[in-house]
Structure formats: C-alpha cells, structure tokens
Amino acid sequence: MKRVMAILPAYNEEAHLPDVLTELKQYIETILVIDDGSVDRTVEIARDLGVNVLSRGYNLGVGQTTRDGLAWALDRGFDAAVMLDSDGQHKPSEITRFLEKFERDHNRLIIGARDYKQMPLRRRIPNTFGRWMLSSAIREYLPDNQSGYRLVEKELIVKLLDTKESGFNFMVEMIILCLTLGWEIGWVPISTIYGDEKSHQNALYQIKGFIKMCRQAQREVRKQRS
C-alpha cells in the first residue's frame, strides 16, 4: 500500500473544523492542518483533536499554504497527499475514492469532479465559464478545474514546490504543470456541497490571474504536445 496523508489548509475555520477532522480520522491516519494566519480557535481545535498542525501566524494565501503542506508530506516520505477543504465543502468519506484510484491507476494528479448542475447559480456561472476557458486553451475537456479536493503524487509535489502562485489559481497552475509534463490527470466524482462557507477570494485578482493562466496553458501545453 502507498503511504498517503491528508492536508487541510485552514483560515478561520473553527465552526467547521471539528466535524471535518473527526470524520476524516476514520479514513486516514496522518492529517495535517496548515493554518494560514487564523485569528479564531482553528489551531487550538486542530491540536486538541490530535492532528499535526503548521501555523506561521500570518496570512499568505491558499496556494502557499497548500505548498507548505505538500512540502511537509514530501519531507516525511509520503507517496502522495490528499488536499481537501476544512470548511465542510468536501465529504471526508469520499477520500477513499482517491485512495482506491491511486492504488489502481497511479495518477500523479487526481481531481474530484463536482456536478456543476448542483451548484448555486452564483457559483455555477463563473465555474462553467472558467472550465470552458481553460478547456478551450488546452484543447482538452476538464471536468472541474477549480475543485480543491485532490490527490497529488510525490513526483508532482517536487515540481509544485518551485511554483509561485500564492492564491486560488494555484489549483489551475497545478493542472497546467501536470499536463505540461505529459502526465494524465485522473478524475473521481465527488459531492457538490455549498453551505455557509465564505469565499476568501479577491474577485478581480482571481480573474486577472486566471486569464494569465489560460494564456500560459495554451502556450506550454500545446508546445509539449507538438
């Protein structure tokens, strides 16, 4: 069996973290919460529940926070890490889908694909447009380019540690890097969940960054394929 752990970036998630961690501990042994400068009880809750915690005490964004967690996994000899949100948007029980596919197909990147029809309209429109833009740029259909529920294998982790994106576009950067290296992406279905979670994204920053990513993908992926 491959050694796989779970990493959860967290920013002010005291309301959701206890339930997420309590359920997740039933399915995977090693869990790491990476605190991104929370000012609530996020760190205290994670430590009380007996999971590993990284906390720098200030905010750098989900991209850098996730990268810190991936580096922690690599340093400790794990074969892969599963990333999932700490706000309840991802069902901890569905981590078994990633583990089973990884054991079977050995993909370096496995992404949980949501059903866009089940998204609230305010989320469905920008997510659908973003999926169309990136899929068009690389001439390959991507079921879900923004999902944060992912398994990342150690060879891809090594490459990701040299990337620079600090915000949510780190998720897009990961896809581009994987395809540029010629590695096939694996997909598993996951539940589409939206509740009282608040987006920490700066809309204008994300849009500008995403357009830049699409242009980069168009150049690099097509160059690799040619």
C-alpha positions as a Markdown table, in Angstrom:
| # | Residue | x | y | z |
|---|---|---|---|---|
| 1 | Met | 0.0 | 0.0 | 0.0 |
| 2 | Lys | 1.1 | 3.5 | -0.8 |
| 3 | Arg | 1.7 | 5.9 | 2.1 |
| 4 | Val | -0.9 | 8.7 | 1.7 |
| 5 | Met | -1.8 | 11.6 | 4.1 |
| 6 | Ala | -4.3 | 14.4 | 4.2 |
| 7 | Ile | -3.6 | 18.1 | 4.2 |
| 8 | Leu | -6.2 | 20.8 | 5.1 |
| 9 | Pro | -5.4 | 24.5 | 4.5 |
| 10 | Ala | -7.4 | 26.4 | 7.1 |
| 11 | Tyr | -8.3 | 30.1 | 7.7 |
| 12 | Asn | -10.7 | 30.9 | 10.5 |
| 13 | Glu | -12.5 | 27.5 | 10.3 |
| 14 | Glu | -13.3 | 26.9 | 14.0 |
| 15 | Ala | -17.0 | 26.4 | 13.1 |
| 16 | His | -16.4 | 23.5 | 10.6 |
| 17 | Leu | -13.1 | 22.0 | 11.5 |
| 18 | Pro | -14.2 | 19.8 | 14.4 |
| 19 | Asp | -16.7 | 17.8 | 12.3 |
| 20 | Val | -14.4 | 17.6 | 9.3 |
| 21 | Leu | -11.4 | 16.3 | 11.3 |
| 22 | Thr | -13.5 | 13.9 | 13.5 |
| 23 | Glu | -14.9 | 12.2 | 10.4 |
| 24 | Leu | -11.7 | 12.3 | 8.4 |
| 25 | Lys | -9.8 | 10.5 | 11.2 |
| 26 | Gln | -11.9 | 7.4 | 10.4 |
| 27 | Tyr | -10.4 | 7.1 | 6.9 |
| 28 | Ile | -6.8 | 8.2 | 7.1 |
| 29 | Glu | -4.1 | 8.1 | 9.7 |
| 30 | Thr | -1.9 | 11.1 | 9.1 |
| 31 | Ile | -3.6 | 14.5 | 8.9 |
| 32 | Leu | -2.0 | 17.9 | 8.7 |
| 33 | Val | -3.8 | 21.2 | 9.2 |
| 34 | Ile | -1.9 | 24.2 | 7.8 |
| 35 | Asp | -3.1 | 27.4 | 9.4 |
| 36 | Asp | -3.0 | 30.5 | 7.2 |
| 37 | Gly | -3.0 | 33.1 | 9.9 |
| 38 | Ser | -6.3 | 32.4 | 11.6 |
| 39 | Val | -7.4 | 34.7 | 14.4 |
| 40 | Asp | -10.0 | 32.3 | 15.8 |
| 41 | Arg | -9.6 | 28.9 | 17.5 |
| 42 | Thr | -8.6 | 27.0 | 14.4 |
| 43 | Val | -5.1 | 26.0 | 15.6 |
| 44 | Glu | -6.3 | 25.1 | 19.1 |
| 45 | Ile | -9.1 | 22.9 | 17.8 |
| 46 | Ala | -6.8 | 21.0 | 15.4 |
| 47 | Arg | -4.3 | 20.4 | 18.2 |
| 48 | Asp | -7.0 | 19.3 | 20.7 |
| 49 | Leu | -8.1 | 16.7 | 18.1 |
| 50 | Gly | -4.6 | 15.3 | 17.9 |
| 51 | Val | -3.7 | 16.1 | 14.3 |
| 52 | Asn | -0.5 | 17.7 | 13.1 |
| 53 | Val | -0.5 | 21.5 | 12.8 |
| 54 | Leu | 1.6 | 24.0 | 10.9 |
| 55 | Ser | 1.0 | 27.7 | 11.7 |
| 56 | Arg | 3.0 | 30.6 | 10.6 |
| 57 | Gly | 0.9 | 33.2 | 12.3 |
| 58 | Tyr | 0.1 | 35.4 | 9.3 |
| 59 | Asn | -1.8 | 35.0 | 6.0 |
| 60 | Leu | -0.1 | 34.2 | 2.7 |
| 61 | Gly | -2.9 | 32.7 | 0.7 |
| 62 | Val | -4.2 | 29.2 | 0.0 |
| 63 | Gly | -1.6 | 28.5 | -2.7 |
| 64 | Gln | 1.4 | 29.0 | -0.4 |
| 65 | Thr | -0.3 | 27.3 | 2.5 |
| 66 | Thr | -1.0 | 24.2 | 0.4 |
| 67 | Arg | 2.5 | 24.2 | -0.9 |
| 68 | Asp | 3.8 | 24.2 | 2.7 |
| 69 | Gly | 1.7 | 21.2 | 3.5 |
| 70 | Leu | 2.9 | 19.3 | 0.4 |
| 71 | Ala | 6.5 | 20.0 | 1.4 |
| 72 | Trp | 5.7 | 18.6 | 4.9 |
| 73 | Ala | 4.4 | 15.4 | 3.2 |
| 74 | Leu | 7.4 | 15.1 | 0.9 |
| 75 | Asp | 9.9 | 15.6 | 3.8 |
| 76 | Arg | 8.3 | 12.7 | 5.7 |
| 77 | Gly | 8.4 | 10.2 | 2.9 |
| 78 | Phe | 4.7 | 10.1 | 1.9 |
| 79 | Asp | 3.9 | 8.8 | -1.6 |
| 80 | Ala | 1.0 | 11.2 | -2.0 |
| 81 | Ala | -1.1 | 13.8 | -0.2 |
| 82 | Val | -4.8 | 14.3 | -0.5 |
| 83 | Met | -5.9 | 18.0 | -0.3 |
| 84 | Leu | -9.3 | 18.9 | 1.0 |
| 85 | Asp | -11.1 | 21.9 | 2.3 |
| 86 | Ser | -11.5 | 22.5 | 6.0 |
| 87 | Asp | -14.9 | 24.3 | 5.6 |
| 88 | Gly | -17.1 | 21.3 | 5.0 |
| 89 | Gln | -17.3 | 21.6 | 1.3 |
| 90 | His | -15.7 | 18.1 | 0.9 |
| 91 | Lys | -17.0 | 14.9 | 2.4 |
| 92 | Pro | -14.2 | 13.2 | 4.3 |
| 93 | Ser | -15.6 | 9.8 | 3.5 |
| 94 | Glu | -15.0 | 10.4 | -0.2 |
| 95 | Ile | -11.3 | 10.4 | 0.3 |
| 96 | Thr | -11.5 | 6.6 | -0.2 |
| 97 | Arg | -12.3 | 7.2 | -3.9 |
| 98 | Phe | -8.9 | 9.0 | -4.3 |
| 99 | Leu | -7.0 | 6.3 | -2.4 |
| 100 | Glu | -8.6 | 3.5 | -4.5 |
| 101 | Lys | -7.9 | 5.2 | -7.8 |
| 102 | Phe | -4.3 | 6.0 | -6.8 |
| 103 | Glu | -3.7 | 2.4 | -5.9 |
| 104 | Arg | -5.2 | 1.2 | -9.1 |
| 105 | Asp | -4.0 | 3.8 | -11.7 |
| 106 | His | -1.1 | 5.6 | -10.1 |
| 107 | Asn | -2.0 | 9.0 | -11.5 |
| 108 | Arg | 0.2 | 11.8 | -10.3 |
| 109 | Leu | -2.8 | 14.1 | -10.0 |
| 110 | Ile | -6.4 | 13.0 | -9.2 |
| 111 | Ile | -9.1 | 15.7 | -9.0 |
| 112 | Gly | -12.6 | 15.4 | -7.5 |
| 113 | Ala | -15.1 | 16.5 | -10.1 |
| 114 | Arg | -18.3 | 18.1 | -8.9 |
| 115 | Asp | -21.7 | 18.2 | -10.7 |
| 116 | Tyr | -22.0 | 21.8 | -11.9 |
| 117 | Lys | -25.7 | 21.5 | -12.3 |
| 118 | Gln | -26.0 | 21.2 | -8.5 |
| 119 | Met | -24.0 | 24.4 | -7.8 |
| 120 | Pro | -25.9 | 27.6 | -6.8 |
| 121 | Leu | -26.3 | 29.8 | -9.8 |
| 122 | Arg | -23.9 | 32.4 | -8.5 |
| 123 | Arg | -21.1 | 29.8 | -8.5 |
| 124 | Arg | -22.2 | 27.8 | -11.5 |
| 125 | Ile | -21.9 | 30.6 | -14.0 |
| 126 | Pro | -18.2 | 31.6 | -13.2 |
| 127 | Asn | -17.2 | 28.0 | -12.7 |
| 128 | Thr | -18.7 | 26.9 | -16.0 |
| 129 | Phe | -17.1 | 29.8 | -17.8 |
| 130 | Gly | -13.7 | 29.2 | -16.2 |
| 131 | Arg | -13.9 | 25.5 | -17.2 |
| 132 | Trp | -14.7 | 26.4 | -20.8 |
| 133 | Met | -11.9 | 28.9 | -21.0 |
| 134 | Leu | -9.2 | 26.6 | -19.7 |
| 135 | Ser | -10.5 | 23.6 | -21.6 |
| 136 | Ser | -10.5 | 25.6 | -24.8 |
| 137 | Ala | -7.0 | 26.9 | -24.1 |
| 138 | Ile | -5.5 | 23.4 | -23.9 |
| 139 | Arg | -8.0 | 21.7 | -26.3 |
| 140 | Glu | -8.9 | 19.1 | -23.8 |
| 141 | Tyr | -12.1 | 18.9 | -21.7 |
| 142 | Leu | -11.5 | 19.3 | -18.0 |
| 143 | Pro | -14.5 | 18.2 | -15.8 |
| 144 | Asp | -13.6 | 20.6 | -13.0 |
| 145 | Asn | -10.6 | 22.9 | -12.9 |
| 146 | Gln | -11.3 | 24.6 | -9.6 |
| 147 | Ser | -12.0 | 21.7 | -7.3 |
| 148 | Gly | -9.8 | 21.7 | -4.2 |
| 149 | Tyr | -10.3 | 18.0 | -3.4 |
| 150 | Arg | -7.2 | 16.4 | -5.0 |
| 151 | Leu | -4.6 | 13.8 | -4.6 |
| 152 | Val | -1.1 | 14.9 | -5.5 |
| 153 | Glu | 1.7 | 12.3 | -6.0 |
| 154 | Lys | 5.2 | 12.9 | -4.8 |
| 155 | Glu | 6.8 | 13.5 | -8.2 |
| 156 | Leu | 4.3 | 16.2 | -8.9 |
| 157 | Ile | 4.8 | 17.6 | -5.4 |
| 158 | Val | 8.5 | 18.1 | -6.2 |
| 159 | Lys | 7.6 | 20.2 | -9.2 |
| 160 | Leu | 5.0 | 22.2 | -7.4 |
| 161 | Leu | 7.4 | 23.4 | -4.7 |
| 162 | Asp | 9.1 | 25.6 | -7.4 |
| 163 | Thr | 5.8 | 27.2 | -8.5 |
| 164 | Lys | 4.9 | 30.8 | -7.4 |
| 165 | Glu | 1.1 | 31.2 | -7.4 |
| 166 | Ser | 0.0 | 32.0 | -3.8 |
| 167 | Gly | -3.8 | 32.3 | -4.3 |
| 168 | Phe | -6.6 | 30.1 | -5.5 |
| 169 | Asn | -5.1 | 30.0 | -9.0 |
| 170 | Phe | -2.6 | 27.6 | -7.6 |
| 171 | Met | -5.2 | 24.9 | -8.4 |
| 172 | Val | -5.1 | 25.9 | -12.1 |
| 173 | Glu | -1.3 | 26.2 | -12.0 |
| 174 | Met | -1.2 | 22.6 | -10.8 |
| 175 | Ile | -3.2 | 21.3 | -13.7 |
| 176 | Ile | -1.1 | 23.2 | -16.2 |
| 177 | Leu | 2.1 | 21.8 | -14.7 |
| 178 | Cys | 0.8 | 18.3 | -14.8 |
| 179 | Leu | -0.2 | 18.5 | -18.4 |
| 180 | Thr | 3.0 | 20.3 | -19.4 |
| 181 | Leu | 4.9 | 17.3 | -18.0 |
| 182 | Gly | 2.8 | 14.9 | -20.1 |
| 183 | Trp | 1.1 | 13.3 | -17.1 |
| 184 | Glu | -2.5 | 12.2 | -17.4 |
| 185 | Ile | -5.0 | 13.6 | -14.8 |
| 186 | Gly | -7.3 | 11.1 | -13.0 |
| 187 | Trp | -10.8 | 12.1 | -12.1 |
| 188 | Val | -13.2 | 10.8 | -9.4 |
| 189 | Pro | -16.8 | 12.1 | -8.8 |
| 190 | Ile | -17.4 | 14.0 | -5.5 |
| 191 | Ser | -20.4 | 15.6 | -3.9 |
| 192 | Thr | -21.3 | 19.2 | -4.7 |
| 193 | Ile | -21.7 | 20.9 | -1.4 |
| 194 | Tyr | -22.3 | 24.6 | -0.6 |
| 195 | Gly | -23.3 | 25.9 | 2.8 |
| 196 | Asp | -22.4 | 28.9 | 4.9 |
| 197 | Glu | -18.8 | 29.0 | 3.9 |
| 198 | Lys | -17.4 | 32.4 | 2.8 |
| 199 | Ser | -15.1 | 32.9 | -0.2 |
| 200 | His | -11.7 | 34.3 | 0.7 |
| 201 | Gln | -11.0 | 35.2 | -3.0 |
| 202 | Asn | -10.4 | 38.6 | -4.3 |
| 203 | Ala | -12.5 | 38.5 | -7.5 |
| 204 | Leu | -10.6 | 40.9 | -9.7 |
| 205 | Tyr | -7.2 | 39.4 | -8.7 |
| 206 | Gln | -8.5 | 35.9 | -9.4 |
| 207 | Ile | -10.0 | 36.9 | -12.8 |
| 208 | Lys | -6.8 | 38.6 | -14.0 |
| 209 | Gly | -4.7 | 35.7 | -12.7 |
| 210 | Phe | -6.9 | 33.1 | -14.3 |
| 211 | Ile | -6.7 | 34.8 | -17.7 |
| 212 | Lys | -3.0 | 34.8 | -17.4 |
| 213 | Met | -3.0 | 31.1 | -16.5 |
| 214 | Cys | -5.1 | 30.3 | -19.5 |
| 215 | Arg | -2.7 | 32.0 | -21.9 |
| 216 | Gln | 0.2 | 30.2 | -20.2 |
| 217 | Ala | -1.6 | 26.9 | -20.5 |
| 218 | Gln | -2.2 | 27.5 | -24.2 |
| 219 | Arg | 1.4 | 28.1 | -24.9 |
| 220 | Glu | 3.0 | 25.4 | -22.7 |
| 221 | Val | 0.6 | 22.5 | -23.1 |
| 222 | Arg | 0.4 | 22.9 | -26.9 |
| 223 | Lys | 4.2 | 23.1 | -27.1 |
| 224 | Gln | 4.6 | 19.9 | -25.1 |
| 225 | Arg | 2.1 | 18.1 | -27.3 |
| 226 | Ser | 3.8 | 19.2 | -30.5 |
